[in-house]
Amino acid sequence: MLPTQAESVIKSIIREIGQECAAHGEIVPETLVAFMVKAVVLDPSNGFNTDRTLTKSDVQKLVKLCVNRLLDSKNPSLDTIKMQVYFDLNYTSREEFLEEHHRVIESRLSSVSREITDSRACAREELESLYRKIVSYVLLRSGLGSPTDIKIVREATVPAILQEAIPATTQHVDSQLEAVQDQAYRYTAVLEKAAKSSLVGQELQPYMLREALYNVRQCEIFLQVILSDIITCAQEVEMMIKQLEAQLEQLKLTVKSKTAVPTSQVFPVFIALSNLWTSFQDETVLISVLSNLTTHLEPFLGAHDLFFPEKVMQALLDGVTVKTDVCRIKEHIEDRVNVADFKKLEWLFPETTANFDKLLIQYRGFCAYTFATTDGLLLPGNPSIGILKYKDKYYTFNTRDAAYSFAENPENYIDIIREKAKKNAELIQLLELHQQFETLIQYSQMKEVDRRYIKPITKCETGTQTDTHLLPPTIVRSYEWNEWELRRKAIKLANLRRKVTHSMQTDHSHMRRENCSQVYPLKTVGTQSLRAGSSRVPRPQVYVAGLRGGQTKATRGVKVNLTRAVDET
């Protein structure tokens, strides 16, 4: 079957299931229906084969099973799935929510903003009308209330709601979280008692109690996420209050008692105050949304009082010690895995691993061995015992014995957990098994998994030795990967073929370059002896007389040699 045809068939099945539920008076969102369809198909007890095309009888069977499960109001598993779908559709990160909130606000107030910016008020009445529009715009943008209420108008100038809303919301979430955790601890204690005694297991319905445990554990996880966001909001508000005080102090120092202040000095302060005020608005909206999320999670916990009222729980807890997660971790905090017992497996410990507290632990940090061997009991793992790294995934365990047992055959226990998740679809999101069931992964969860996955940095002394430059370099300098650069060079070469080089020399360009040369001068050379001596010969002295002529016409010169003899010198 082509992908488009398969998608069309799935949509028609979802539409038919929704219509069947609506006929019985139950309006079910399409997202919940789609999740339930995939959950029913994955359950091996239903007999669906995902490798072949569904027949008409298979479709009818699928629709019937999904409708029955969606209409079963006495089922904690259905409440857990509804809770997961609701939270996935309504929760997002701070950045994405604020971005969407700003986009919606701008689209709604675009007309009011245009009226204010296009106004050319001059008269007093027009200016007052413009002022009222500005106040209305501020109030509508902040969402604080009606622009006609004077209290709301005063509140819009300096919002102080957060100082009261954050502690109240935190207290509300804390109380809800404490109640949910108390239920989880009690259910865990009863299930531990049932696992040890078969008689106790016959008196109650273990599968119903396990589904109730999954329900409160999922709610606990969601409340912890909300509480973490509220704490982030409180930190942001505390920082912004300090910035607001600093900006107001700077504004006072800038203005003081001056009758006029340059715009370049005061305008940046006003811009900073405006941004801070907008940030206060954003935090107010975030706190409101988180508070509403907490309130809307409460209806998904209604089945507990129906199936396990206080009298029933007191009878089941008779002679049982209820332990918190912290107490369970403290009991075995000294029991650590001996690394020498494992030659092929890697164990991580806090003192030898960086980012130890930020590792993405499998199964939400619950003990994999206990869950696989006790038919789905969730006990918190203890990282102090040691974190097992197996195929780039990390596992924690409740006790040292559980760690050793799991390490003997990890694949066996991983397969058991996968099969249990097929029977209880709510475990896929509760235990973060999205990679094993990619067909059920939610978009928001996919982003969370990618963001939270941090590889550990183990600390150890290692050394390596390699030969450098084993092969001669083969770098081709003329290589060019960009085809546009090759095209440019080709065009340049084609143009050069039609070019002729011309040159000309003028009187101004001739010998324009400065030339210089360097020579070594001749050295004075002389010799020196122990005795000073010299020799001298007579200097020739020859004179010619009668050259001036005389009385006769012909000149007759007489040569007179006056050179002295050698022996006379």
C-alpha positions as CSV (number, residue, x, y, z in Angstrom):
1,M,0.0,0.0,0.0
2,L,1.3,3.4,-0.9
3,P,2.1,5.9,1.9
4,T,-0.7,8.2,0.8
5,Q,-3.2,5.4,0.7
6,A,-2.1,4.2,4.2
7,E,-2.5,7.7,5.5
8,S,-5.9,8.0,4.1
9,V,-7.0,4.7,5.6
10,I,-5.6,5.7,9.1
11,K,-7.5,9.1,8.9
12,S,-10.7,7.3,8.0
13,I,-10.2,4.9,11.0
14,I,-9.6,7.8,13.4
15,R,-12.7,9.6,12.1
16,E,-14.9,6.5,12.5
17,I,-13.6,5.9,16.0
18,G,-14.3,9.6,16.9
19,Q,-17.8,9.3,15.6
20,E,-18.5,6.1,17.5
21,C,-17.3,7.8,20.7
22,A,-19.4,10.9,20.0
23,A,-22.5,8.7,19.5
24,H,-22.0,7.4,23.1
25,G,-21.7,10.9,24.4
26,E,-17.9,11.1,24.7
27,I,-16.0,13.7,22.7
28,V,-12.5,12.5,22.1
29,P,-9.7,14.5,20.5
30,E,-8.2,13.1,17.3
31,T,-4.7,13.1,18.9
32,L,-5.9,10.8,21.7
33,V,-7.7,8.6,19.1
34,A,-4.5,8.3,17.0
35,F,-2.5,7.4,20.1
36,M,-5.0,4.7,21.1
37,V,-5.0,3.2,17.6
38,K,-1.3,2.8,17.6
39,A,-1.4,1.4,21.2
40,V,-4.0,-1.2,20.3
41,V,-2.1,-2.3,17.2
42,L,1.2,-2.6,19.2
43,D,-0.4,-4.8,21.9
44,P,0.4,-8.4,21.0
45,S,-2.6,-9.7,22.8
46,N,-4.9,-8.1,20.1
47,G,-3.4,-10.2,17.3
48,F,-2.6,-7.4,14.8
49,N,0.3,-8.0,12.4
50,T,2.0,-4.7,11.4
51,D,3.8,-6.3,8.5
52,R,0.7,-6.9,6.4
53,T,-2.2,-4.7,5.2
54,L,-5.2,-4.5,7.5
55,T,-8.3,-6.3,6.1
56,K,-11.9,-5.1,6.5
57,S,-12.4,-7.4,9.5
58,D,-9.2,-6.1,11.0
59,V,-10.4,-2.5,10.7
60,Q,-13.7,-3.4,12.3
61,K,-11.9,-5.2,15.2
62,L,-9.5,-2.2,15.6
63,V,-12.4,0.3,15.8
64,K,-14.3,-1.8,18.3
65,L,-11.2,-2.3,20.6
66,C,-10.3,1.4,20.5
67,V,-13.9,2.5,21.2
68,N,-14.2,0.2,24.1
69,R,-10.9,1.4,25.6
70,L,-11.8,5.1,25.1
71,L,-15.2,4.7,26.7
72,D,-13.8,2.8,29.7
73,S,-14.0,5.5,32.4
74,K,-12.8,3.1,35.2
75,N,-9.3,2.7,33.9
76,P,-6.3,4.4,35.3
77,S,-4.3,3.5,32.2
78,L,-6.7,5.6,30.0
79,D,-6.4,8.5,32.4
80,T,-2.6,8.3,32.1
81,I,-2.8,8.3,28.3
82,K,-5.2,11.3,28.4
83,M,-2.8,13.1,30.7
84,Q,0.1,12.5,28.4
85,V,-1.8,13.7,25.3
86,Y,-3.1,16.8,27.1
87,F,0.4,17.7,28.4
88,D,2.0,17.2,25.0
89,L,-0.5,19.4,23.3
90,N,-0.5,22.2,25.9
91,Y,3.1,22.3,27.2
92,T,6.1,23.8,25.4
93,S,9.4,25.5,26.2
94,R,9.6,29.1,27.5
95,E,11.1,30.4,24.2
96,E,8.5,28.8,21.9
97,F,5.6,29.8,24.1
98,L,6.7,33.4,24.4
99,E,7.4,33.6,20.6
100,E,3.9,32.3,19.9
101,H,2.3,34.6,22.5
102,H,4.0,37.7,21.0
103,R,2.9,36.7,17.5
104,V,-0.8,36.3,18.6
105,I,-0.7,39.6,20.6
106,E,0.7,41.5,17.7
107,S,-1.8,40.1,15.3
108,R,-4.7,41.0,17.6
109,L,-3.5,44.5,18.4
110,S,-2.3,45.5,14.9
111,S,-5.3,47.7,14.3
112,V,-5.1,49.5,17.6
113,S,-1.3,50.0,17.1
114,R,-1.9,51.4,13.6
115,E,-4.5,54.0,15.0
116,I,-1.9,55.2,17.5
117,T,1.0,55.5,15.1
118,D,-1.1,57.1,12.4
119,S,-2.5,59.7,14.8
120,R,-1.7,63.4,14.2
121,A,-3.3,64.9,17.3
122,C,-2.9,68.6,17.9
123,A,-5.9,69.8,19.9
124,R,-6.3,69.0,23.6
125,E,-9.3,66.7,23.0
126,E,-7.4,64.7,20.4
127,L,-4.4,64.3,22.7
128,E,-6.6,63.0,25.5
129,S,-8.2,60.5,23.1
130,L,-4.7,59.4,21.9
131,Y,-3.7,58.9,25.6
132,R,-6.7,56.8,26.2
133,K,-5.9,54.7,23.2
134,I,-2.3,54.2,24.4
135,V,-3.6,53.1,27.9
136,S,-6.1,50.7,26.3
137,Y,-3.3,49.3,24.1
138,V,-1.1,48.7,27.1
139,L,-3.9,47.0,29.0
140,L,-4.9,44.8,26.1
141,R,-1.3,43.8,25.4
142,S,-0.7,43.0,29.1
143,G,-3.9,41.1,29.5
144,L,-4.4,42.5,33.0
145,G,-8.1,43.3,32.6
146,S,-10.6,45.8,31.3
147,P,-9.3,49.3,30.3
148,T,-12.4,50.8,32.1
149,D,-11.3,49.6,35.5
150,I,-9.3,52.3,37.3
151,K,-7.5,49.7,39.5
152,I,-6.4,47.9,36.4
153,V,-5.2,51.2,34.8
154,R,-3.0,51.9,37.9
155,E,-1.7,48.3,37.9
156,A,-0.6,48.7,34.3
157,T,1.9,51.4,35.2
158,V,4.0,49.2,37.5
159,P,3.0,45.5,37.5
160,A,3.4,43.9,41.0
161,I,1.3,40.7,40.4
162,L,4.4,38.5,40.1
163,Q,5.5,39.1,43.7
164,E,2.3,37.5,44.9
165,A,1.6,35.0,42.0
166,I,4.9,33.2,42.1
167,P,4.9,32.1,45.8
168,A,1.2,31.2,45.6
169,T,1.8,29.1,42.4
170,T,4.9,27.4,43.8
171,Q,3.0,26.5,47.0
172,H,0.1,25.1,45.0
173,V,2.4,22.9,42.8
174,D,4.4,21.8,45.8
175,S,1.3,20.6,47.6
176,Q,0.1,18.8,44.5
177,L,3.5,17.2,44.0
178,E,3.7,16.1,47.7
179,A,0.3,14.5,47.5
180,V,1.1,12.6,44.3
181,Q,4.4,11.4,45.6
182,D,2.8,10.2,48.8
183,Q,0.3,8.1,46.7
184,A,3.2,6.7,44.6
185,Y,5.1,5.7,47.8
186,R,2.1,3.9,49.2
187,Y,1.3,2.1,45.9
188,T,5.0,1.0,45.6
189,A,4.9,-0.4,49.2
190,V,1.8,-2.4,48.5
191,L,3.2,-3.8,45.2
192,E,6.4,-4.8,46.9
193,K,4.3,-6.6,49.5
194,A,2.3,-8.4,46.7
195,A,5.5,-9.4,44.9
196,K,6.8,-11.1,48.1
197,S,3.6,-12.8,49.1
198,S,1.3,-14.6,46.6
199,L,-1.6,-14.5,49.1
200,V,-1.6,-10.7,49.1
201,G,-1.5,-10.7,45.3
202,Q,-4.7,-12.7,45.2
203,E,-6.6,-10.3,47.5
204,L,-6.1,-7.3,45.2
205,Q,-5.8,-6.6,41.5
206,P,-2.1,-6.0,40.9
207,Y,-2.5,-4.9,37.3
208,M,-5.0,-2.1,38.4
209,L,-2.6,-1.0,41.2
210,R,0.3,-0.9,38.7
211,E,-1.7,1.2,36.3
212,A,-2.5,3.5,39.3
213,L,1.2,3.7,40.1
214,Y,2.0,4.6,36.5
215,N,-0.7,7.3,36.6
216,V,0.7,9.1,39.7
217,R,4.3,8.7,38.6
218,Q,3.5,10.3,35.3
219,C,1.7,13.1,37.1
220,E,4.7,13.5,39.4
221,I,7.0,13.9,36.3
222,F,4.8,16.6,34.8
223,L,4.5,18.5,38.1
224,Q,8.3,18.4,38.4
225,V,8.6,19.9,34.9
226,I,6.1,22.7,35.8
227,L,7.8,23.4,39.1
228,S,11.2,23.7,37.4
229,D,9.7,26.2,35.0
230,I,8.2,28.2,37.9
231,I,11.6,28.3,39.6
232,T,13.1,29.6,36.4
233,C,10.5,32.3,36.3
234,A,11.2,33.3,39.9
235,Q,14.9,33.6,39.1
236,E,14.2,35.7,36.0
237,V,11.8,38.0,38.0
238,E,14.4,38.4,40.8
239,M,17.0,39.5,38.3
240,M,14.6,41.8,36.5
241,I,13.6,43.5,39.8
242,K,17.3,44.4,40.4
243,Q,17.6,45.7,36.8
244,L,14.4,47.8,37.3
245,E,15.7,49.4,40.5
246,A,19.0,50.2,38.7
247,Q,17.2,51.7,35.7
248,L,14.9,53.8,37.9
249,E,17.9,55.1,39.9
250,Q,19.7,56.0,36.7
251,L,16.6,57.8,35.5
252,K,16.4,59.8,38.7
253,L,20.1,60.8,38.3
254,T,19.5,61.8,34.7
255,V,16.4,63.9,35.2
256,K,16.8,65.3,38.8
257,S,15.3,68.7,38.8
258,K,16.1,69.7,35.3
259,T,13.4,71.4,33.2
260,A,14.6,69.8,30.0
261,V,16.7,66.7,29.4
262,P,18.3,65.8,26.1
263,T,16.6,62.9,24.3
264,S,19.8,61.1,23.7
265,Q,20.3,60.8,27.5
266,V,16.8,59.8,28.7
267,F,15.4,57.9,25.8
268,P,17.6,54.8,26.2
269,V,16.5,54.5,29.8
270,F,12.9,54.6,28.8
271,I,13.5,51.9,26.2
272,A,15.2,49.7,28.9
273,L,12.3,50.3,31.2
274,S,9.8,49.3,28.5
275,N,11.7,46.1,27.8
276,L,11.7,45.2,31.5
277,W,8.0,45.9,31.7
278,T,7.4,43.7,28.7
279,S,9.5,40.9,30.4
280,F,7.4,41.2,33.5
281,Q,4.3,40.7,31.4
282,D,5.8,37.6,29.8
283,E,6.6,36.1,33.2
284,T,3.0,36.9,34.3
285,V,1.6,35.0,31.3
286,L,4.0,32.1,31.9
287,I,3.0,31.8,35.5
288,S,-0.7,31.9,34.6
289,V,-0.2,29.1,32.0
290,L,1.8,26.9,34.3
291,S,-0.8,27.3,37.0
292,N,-3.6,26.3,34.6
293,L,-1.6,23.3,33.5
294,T,-1.3,22.2,37.2
295,T,-5.0,22.7,37.7
296,H,-6.0,20.7,34.5
297,L,-3.8,17.7,35.6
298,E,-6.0,17.1,38.7
299,P,-9.0,15.5,36.8
300,F,-6.7,12.8,35.5
301,L,-6.2,11.5,39.1
302,G,-9.8,10.9,39.9
303,A,-9.8,7.1,39.5
304,H,-7.6,6.6,42.6
305,D,-10.3,7.5,45.2
306,L,-12.7,5.3,43.2
307,F,-10.6,2.1,43.1
308,F,-8.4,2.6,46.1
309,P,-10.2,4.6,48.8
310,E,-8.5,5.3,52.1
311,K,-10.0,2.4,54.0
312,V,-8.8,-0.1,51.3
313,M,-5.3,1.4,51.3
314,Q,-5.1,1.3,55.1
315,A,-5.9,-2.4,55.0
316,L,-3.4,-3.1,52.3
317,L,-0.7,-1.1,54.1
318,D,-1.1,-3.0,57.4
319,G,2.3,-4.1,58.5
320,V,4.1,-2.4,55.6
321,T,6.7,0.4,55.9
322,V,6.2,3.1,53.4
323,K,9.5,4.4,52.1
324,T,10.2,7.5,50.1
325,D,12.5,7.6,47.1
326,V,15.2,9.4,49.1
327,C,15.1,6.8,51.8
328,R,15.5,4.0,49.3
329,I,18.5,5.6,47.8
330,K,20.1,6.2,51.3
331,E,19.7,2.5,52.2
332,H,22.1,1.4,49.5
333,I,24.3,4.4,49.0
334,E,27.4,2.6,50.3
335,D,26.8,-0.5,48.1
336,R,28.9,0.1,45.0
337,V,29.7,-2.0,42.0
338,N,33.2,-3.4,41.8
339,V,34.6,-2.5,38.4
340,A,37.1,-5.4,38.6
341,D,34.2,-7.9,38.3
342,F,33.3,-6.7,34.8
343,K,35.9,-6.8,32.1
344,K,33.7,-5.9,29.1
345,L,31.3,-3.4,30.6
346,E,31.9,0.2,31.6
347,W,30.6,1.7,34.8
348,L,30.5,5.4,35.6
349,F,30.9,7.0,39.0
350,P,30.5,10.6,40.2
351,E,34.2,11.1,41.0
352,T,35.4,9.8,37.6
353,T,32.9,11.2,35.2
354,A,32.1,14.8,34.3
355,N,28.5,15.7,33.6
356,F,27.5,12.8,35.8
357,D,24.3,14.4,37.0
358,K,23.3,15.4,33.5
359,L,23.4,12.0,31.9
360,L,20.2,10.8,30.1
361,I,19.4,7.8,32.2
362,Q,17.2,5.1,30.6
363,Y,13.6,4.5,31.9
364,R,13.5,7.9,33.6
365,G,16.0,6.7,36.2
366,F,13.9,3.8,37.4
367,C,15.6,0.4,38.0
368,A,15.5,-1.7,34.8
369,Y,16.0,-5.0,36.6
370,T,13.3,-4.5,39.2
371,F,10.8,-3.4,36.5
372,A,11.5,-6.4,34.4
373,T,11.5,-9.0,37.1
374,T,8.6,-7.8,39.3
375,D,6.0,-7.4,36.6
376,G,6.3,-3.6,36.2
377,L,7.2,-2.3,39.6
378,L,8.9,1.2,39.4
379,L,11.7,1.7,41.9
380,P,14.1,4.7,41.6
381,G,17.6,3.8,40.6
382,N,20.6,4.8,42.7
383,P,23.4,6.5,40.6
384,S,25.8,6.2,43.5
385,I,25.9,2.4,43.1
386,G,27.2,3.0,39.5
387,I,25.8,3.8,36.1
388,L,26.1,1.0,33.5
389,K,27.0,2.2,30.1
390,Y,25.7,-0.3,27.5
391,K,25.6,0.5,23.8
392,D,25.9,4.2,24.5
393,K,22.9,4.1,26.9
394,Y,23.0,4.5,30.7
395,Y,21.1,2.4,33.3
396,T,20.7,2.8,37.0
397,F,19.7,0.2,39.6
398,N,18.0,0.1,43.0
399,T,20.5,-2.3,44.6
400,R,23.9,-3.7,43.9
401,D,22.5,-7.2,43.3
402,A,20.1,-5.8,40.7
403,A,23.0,-4.2,38.9
404,Y,25.0,-7.4,38.8
405,S,22.0,-9.4,37.6
406,F,21.2,-7.0,34.8
407,A,24.8,-6.8,33.7
408,E,24.8,-10.6,33.1
409,N,22.3,-10.3,30.2
410,P,21.2,-6.8,29.5
411,E,19.5,-7.6,26.2
412,N,17.1,-10.0,27.9
413,Y,15.8,-7.5,30.3
414,I,15.6,-4.8,27.7
415,D,13.4,-7.0,25.5
416,I,11.2,-7.8,28.5
417,I,10.7,-4.1,29.2
418,R,9.9,-3.5,25.5
419,E,7.2,-6.2,25.5
420,K,5.7,-4.8,28.7
421,A,5.5,-1.4,27.1
422,K,3.5,-2.9,24.2
423,K,0.9,-4.1,26.6
424,N,0.8,-0.7,28.5
425,A,1.1,2.1,26.0
426,E,1.4,4.7,28.7
427,L,4.9,3.3,29.5
428,I,6.3,4.5,26.2
429,Q,6.2,8.1,27.3
430,L,6.5,7.4,31.0
431,L,9.8,5.5,30.6
432,E,10.9,7.5,27.5
433,L,10.9,4.5,25.1
434,H,10.4,6.7,22.0
435,Q,13.5,5.4,20.2
436,Q,12.2,1.8,20.4
437,F,8.7,2.9,19.4
438,E,9.3,5.6,16.8
439,T,5.7,5.5,15.6
440,L,4.5,6.8,18.9
441,I,7.1,9.5,19.5
442,Q,5.7,13.0,20.1
443,Y,7.3,16.0,18.5
444,S,7.9,17.8,21.7
445,Q,9.4,14.7,23.3
446,M,11.7,14.3,20.4
447,K,13.1,17.8,20.9
448,E,13.5,17.2,24.6
449,V,15.4,14.0,24.1
450,D,17.8,15.6,21.7
451,R,18.4,18.6,24.0
452,R,18.9,16.6,27.2
453,Y,21.3,14.0,25.7
454,I,24.7,14.9,27.0
455,K,27.6,12.6,26.5
456,P,29.7,11.9,29.6
457,I,33.3,12.8,29.9
458,T,35.3,10.1,31.7
459,K,38.5,11.0,33.4
460,C,41.4,8.7,32.9
461,E,45.1,8.8,32.0
462,T,45.7,7.6,28.4
463,G,48.5,8.0,25.8
464,T,48.8,7.4,22.1
465,Q,51.7,7.3,19.7
466,T,51.4,7.7,16.0
467,D,53.8,8.3,13.1
468,T,53.3,11.8,11.6
469,H,53.1,12.3,7.9
470,L,53.0,8.7,6.8
471,L,52.1,9.7,3.3
472,P,53.3,12.7,1.3
473,P,50.8,15.5,1.1
474,T,48.7,15.5,-2.0
475,I,47.2,19.0,-1.9
476,V,46.2,20.2,-5.3
477,R,46.4,24.0,-5.2
478,S,44.6,24.4,-8.4
479,Y,41.5,22.5,-7.3
480,E,38.4,24.5,-7.1
481,W,35.1,23.1,-5.7
482,N,32.9,26.0,-6.6
483,E,31.5,25.6,-10.1
484,W,30.7,29.3,-10.3
485,E,34.4,30.1,-9.7
486,L,35.3,27.7,-12.5
487,R,32.9,29.4,-14.7
488,R,34.3,32.8,-13.9
489,K,37.8,31.6,-14.7
490,A,36.7,30.1,-18.0
491,I,35.0,33.3,-19.0
492,K,38.2,35.2,-18.1
493,L,40.4,32.9,-20.3
494,A,37.9,33.2,-23.2
495,N,38.1,37.0,-23.0
496,L,41.9,36.9,-22.9
497,R,42.0,35.2,-26.3
498,R,40.6,38.3,-27.9
499,K,42.8,40.7,-26.1
500,V,45.9,42.4,-27.5
501,T,48.6,43.8,-25.2
502,H,49.7,47.3,-26.1
503,S,52.6,49.3,-24.5
504,M,54.1,52.7,-25.0
505,Q,57.1,54.5,-23.5
506,T,57.3,58.3,-23.1
507,D,59.8,60.7,-21.8
508,H,58.0,60.9,-18.5
509,S,57.9,57.1,-18.1
510,H,61.5,56.4,-19.3
511,M,63.9,55.5,-16.5
512,R,61.3,56.1,-13.8
513,R,62.6,53.4,-11.7
514,E,65.4,54.5,-9.2
515,N,68.5,52.4,-9.6
516,C,71.4,52.3,-7.3
517,S,74.6,50.3,-7.0
518,Q,77.2,49.7,-4.3
519,V,80.9,49.5,-4.8
520,Y,83.8,49.1,-2.4
521,P,86.5,51.9,-2.6
522,L,90.2,51.0,-3.2
523,K,92.2,50.4,-0.1
524,T,95.5,52.1,0.6
525,V,98.3,49.5,0.5
526,G,101.7,50.0,2.0
527,T,104.7,48.1,3.4
528,Q,106.9,48.8,6.3
529,S,110.5,47.6,6.9
530,L,112.8,47.8,9.9
531,R,115.1,50.4,8.1
532,A,114.1,53.5,6.4
533,G,115.9,53.8,3.1
534,S,115.3,55.6,-0.2
535,S,116.9,56.1,-3.6
536,R,116.9,59.1,-5.9
537,V,118.0,59.8,-9.4
538,P,118.8,63.2,-10.9
539,R,115.8,65.1,-12.2
540,P,116.1,65.8,-15.9
541,Q,116.4,69.5,-16.7
542,V,116.5,70.2,-20.4
543,Y,115.9,73.8,-21.7
544,V,115.5,75.1,-25.2
545,A,116.7,78.6,-25.9
546,G,116.0,80.9,-28.9
547,L,112.4,80.0,-29.4
548,R,111.2,83.6,-29.3
549,G,113.1,84.4,-32.3
550,G,115.7,87.0,-33.0
551,Q,116.9,89.4,-35.6
552,T,116.7,86.8,-38.3
553,K,113.5,85.5,-39.8
554,A,114.2,81.8,-39.1
555,T,114.0,80.6,-35.5
556,R,116.9,78.7,-34.3
557,G,116.5,76.9,-31.0
558,V,119.5,75.9,-28.9
559,K,118.9,72.8,-26.6
560,V,120.7,73.1,-23.3
561,N,120.9,70.0,-21.0
562,L,121.4,71.0,-17.4
563,T,120.7,67.5,-15.9
564,R,123.3,66.8,-13.2
565,A,125.3,63.6,-13.3
566,V,124.3,60.7,-11.1
567,D,127.4,60.7,-9.0
568,E,126.9,64.4,-8.2
569,T,123.6,63.8,-6.4
